[in-house]
Amino acid sequence: MTIRYQNLKFKKNSDLTPKNIKDLQRKDHDLLPMIIYLEENKLPNLQKEARKLLLQAADYLLINGVLFHNSVKKKYGRASNLDYFQLVVPRLMRNLVLHMCHDSPLGGHSGIKNTIDRVREHYYFSRLSTIVSEYVRTSSVHTKAGTKELCKMLEVSQEFTPSFAHHCLGTCERSHRTLEERMTPYIRKGRPWNDILPAVIFSMNSCTNAATQYSPFEVVYGNRPQFPLSTPHDLDLRDIPKDIHVYL
């Protein structure tokens, strides 16, 4: 089996190199016993802890000294496009991953379900769903307050249309609402809207649609979009019509 190690390539100015991730994993007391077992075949002294580790060991592996979790890959549906392995996130690195997948323009404050989906695709840590849900829920409170504050500051009057009013272009208005909600946190911080718009649009196009269970990006390209720490896909842009390059 060929394992591609490119999913540990970061931006040039980032401090998170494979070596630093390896060091952070070894400083995490919850991950260290698994790493020691995989490297040295040594089990914890307590029988209960040793039994628990043996039951979990088949789901982990070391790639160049970095701990990964083996993602069970289904052979059908959108799951067939997901990575085989998830990077095991040490506790000290967890907030950075959550910030990148939710708070950054690429994450776009995309809600609980989409954030869990984005995190789980590439990363693994215990209680992932619960921790991500709490993180997003706390952030959403500030985002809603910020939207009202922004409308008041710009003297924008919010008008709400009734349900089932087809002439109100509900689908279009819903997209506008999503765009507004995702742009607000960054505009409040003084960032120019035209600088963050491409990243926010990317976050919207990479979110899974509840009806189709695929993201717009997957519908167009047939695989998941690139994201920091993600496994690169082989994509030849020469065969793609120019009018859909905006999905990148």
C-alpha positions in Angstrom: 0.0 0.0 0.0 1.4 3.4 -1.0 0.9 6.1 1.6 1.3 9.7 0.4 3.1 11.8 2.9 2.2 15.1 1.2 -0.7 15.7 3.6 1.9 17.0 6.1 3.0 19.8 3.9 2.1 23.2 5.4 2.5 26.8 4.3 6.1 27.9 4.2 5.8 30.2 7.1 4.0 27.8 9.4 5.6 26.4 12.5 3.7 23.1 12.1 6.2 20.9 10.4 6.1 17.1 10.5 8.8 17.1 13.2 6.8 19.6 15.3 3.6 17.5 15.0 5.5 14.4 16.0 6.9 16.2 19.1 3.4 17.5 20.0 2.0 14.0 19.7 4.6 12.7 22.1 3.9 15.4 24.6 0.3 14.3 24.7 -0.2 11.8 27.6 -3.2 10.3 25.9 -1.3 9.5 22.7 2.1 8.6 24.1 1.1 5.0 25.1 -0.1 4.2 21.6 3.1 5.6 20.1 5.3 3.6 22.4 3.4 0.4 21.6 3.6 0.9 17.9 7.3 1.8 18.1 8.6 -0.5 20.8 5.8 -3.0 21.2 5.5 -2.1 24.9 2.2 -2.1 26.7 1.1 0.0 29.8 1.7 -1.7 33.2 -2.0 -1.6 34.2 -3.9 -4.5 32.7 -7.0 -2.4 32.0 -5.1 0.2 30.1 -3.2 -2.5 28.2 -6.4 -4.3 27.1 -8.0 -1.0 25.9 -4.8 -0.1 23.9 -4.7 -3.5 22.2 -8.4 -3.1 21.1 -7.6 0.3 19.6 -4.1 -0.5 18.1 -5.4 -1.9 14.8 -6.9 1.6 14.0 -3.6 3.4 14.3 -0.3 3.5 12.5 2.9 5.5 12.4 4.0 7.2 9.1 7.5 8.6 9.4 7.0 8.8 13.1 3.7 10.7 12.9 0.6 9.0 14.3 -2.4 8.5 12.0 -5.8 7.0 12.6 -7.0 4.4 10.0 -10.3 5.7 8.6 -12.7 2.9 7.6 -13.3 3.6 4.0 -16.6 2.5 2.4 -16.7 1.5 -1.3 -19.7 3.5 -2.2 -21.1 7.1 -2.1 -19.1 10.2 -1.2 -17.1 8.2 1.4 -15.2 6.6 -1.4 -13.5 10.0 -2.0 -12.3 10.5 1.5 -8.8 9.9 2.8 -7.6 6.5 4.1 -5.9 8.1 7.1 -6.6 10.9 9.5 -3.9 12.8 11.3 -4.2 12.2 15.0 -4.4 15.7 16.5 -2.6 16.2 19.9 -4.4 18.3 22.5 -2.1 21.3 22.1 -2.9 21.4 18.3 -6.6 21.0 18.6 -7.7 24.6 18.8 -5.6 25.4 15.7 -7.3 22.7 13.7 -10.8 23.9 14.9 -9.8 27.5 14.0 -8.7 26.5 10.5 -11.8 24.4 9.8 -14.3 26.8 11.2 -13.1 30.3 12.0 -10.8 30.9 9.0 -12.3 32.2 5.7 -11.7 28.7 4.2 -13.9 27.2 7.0 -16.3 30.1 6.7 -18.2 29.5 10.0 -20.1 26.8 8.2 -22.1 25.4 11.1 -21.8 22.3 13.3 -22.6 19.5 10.7 -20.3 20.9 8.0 -17.5 21.7 10.4 -17.6 18.1 11.9 -17.6 16.8 8.3 -14.6 18.9 7.4 -12.6 18.1 10.5 -13.4 14.3 10.4 -12.3 14.1 6.8 -8.6 14.7 7.6 -8.2 14.7 11.4 -9.0 12.5 14.4 -9.2 13.0 18.2 -11.3 11.6 20.9 -14.8 13.0 21.4 -14.5 14.8 18.1 -18.2 15.4 17.5 -18.8 16.7 21.0 -15.8 19.1 21.1 -16.5 20.5 17.6 -20.2 21.0 18.4 -19.3 22.9 21.6 -16.7 25.0 19.8 -19.1 26.0 16.9 -22.0 26.6 19.3 -20.0 29.1 21.3 -18.8 30.8 18.1 -22.3 31.0 16.6 -23.6 33.1 19.6 -21.0 35.8 18.8 -21.7 35.6 15.1 -25.4 36.2 15.4 -24.8 39.1 17.7 -22.3 40.5 15.2 -24.8 40.3 12.4 -27.3 42.4 14.2 -24.6 44.9 15.2 -23.3 45.1 11.6 -26.8 45.8 10.2 -27.3 48.5 12.8 -24.0 50.1 12.1 -24.7 50.2 8.4 -28.3 51.3 8.9 -29.6 48.2 7.2 -33.2 47.3 7.9 -33.8 43.6 8.0 -37.0 42.5 6.3 -38.1 38.9 6.6 -40.3 37.2 3.9 -43.1 34.7 4.8 -42.6 31.0 4.4 -43.7 29.3 1.1 -43.6 32.6 -0.8 -42.1 31.4 -4.0 -42.0 34.8 -5.6 -39.5 35.9 -2.9 -36.7 33.7 -4.5 -36.2 31.7 -1.3 -33.3 29.6 -2.6 -31.4 32.7 -3.7 -32.2 34.6 -0.5 -31.0 31.6 1.5 -27.7 31.7 -0.2 -27.4 35.4 0.4 -28.1 34.8 4.1 -25.4 32.2 4.3 -22.9 34.5 2.6 -23.8 37.3 4.9 -23.5 35.1 8.0 -20.1 33.9 6.9 -18.7 37.3 5.9 -19.8 39.1 9.0 -17.2 37.8 11.5 -14.3 38.9 9.2 -15.8 42.3 8.3 -16.3 43.1 12.0 -12.6 42.6 12.4 -11.9 45.2 9.7 -10.9 42.9 6.9 -11.9 44.1 3.4 -14.8 42.1 2.1 -13.3 41.6 -1.4 -10.2 40.0 0.1 -12.1 37.3 2.0 -14.9 36.7 -0.5 -13.1 34.0 -2.6 -12.2 32.0 0.5 -15.8 32.3 1.9 -17.2 31.2 -1.5 -14.8 28.2 -1.4 -16.1 27.3 2.1 -19.7 27.3 0.8 -18.9 25.2 -2.3 -17.0 22.7 -0.1 -20.0 22.1 2.2 -22.1 19.0 1.8 -25.6 19.5 0.5 -28.2 17.9 2.8 -30.3 16.6 -0.1 -27.5 15.2 -2.4 -25.0 14.4 0.3 -22.3 15.9 -1.9 -20.7 19.3 -2.0 -20.9 21.5 -5.2 -17.1 21.0 -5.6 -17.6 17.2 -5.6 -20.4 17.4 -8.1 -18.2 19.3 -10.5 -14.8 17.6 -10.0 -15.7 14.2 -8.6 -13.5 14.4 -5.5 -13.1 16.5 -2.3 -11.5 19.9 -2.5 -8.0 20.6 -1.3 -7.6 21.8 2.3 -4.5 22.3 4.6 -3.2 18.8 5.6 -5.4 17.1 3.0 -4.2 14.5 0.6 -3.7 16.0 -2.8 -5.9 14.8 -5.7 -4.7 14.4 -9.2 -6.5 17.1 -11.1 -5.8 18.2 -14.7 -7.3 21.7 -15.2 -6.7 21.5 -18.9 -9.7 19.3 -19.3 -12.1 21.5 -17.3 -14.1 24.2 -19.1 -13.0 27.7 -18.1 -16.5 28.8 -17.0 -16.3 26.5 -13.9 -12.8 27.4 -12.7 -14.5 29.6 -10.1 -15.2 26.4 -8.1 -11.5 26.3 -7.2 
